[in-house]
Amino acid sequence: MYSFEDIKKRSESEDELVVGYNDAKELLYLFEQSNTQVLGWEGWLKYEDGNVGLSQRYQGTADLKDMPNKSAIAIIKSTIMQAHTEWEENPEVSNASLLFCITTNT
């Protein structure tokens, strides 16, 4: 188990939490434990050359701020898992990896 700070250091963005699948799952666990409101997620791609950009296929969720936090986290977990599984079977872009930008109220 990693701390929030450990995961934040691995983010592909200094301004947002953009992390791989395992770190995204861990962040959601940490946010649930700390009752941090999670607003949603969007998919990012990391290309072979190190550049990152938004995914066209994995748009993530709409803003979930009006939903109870436990419900929002459950939806986010489910849709991230689905996106990860789909990516593993049929990646949107060859030689790239799918990342998850998790948005919170902080």
Summary of the structure (lengths in Angstrom):
residues: 106
radius of gyration: 13.1
end to end distance: 21.7
largest distance: 39.3
contacts: 296
relative contact order: 0.25
helix: 39%
strand: 24%
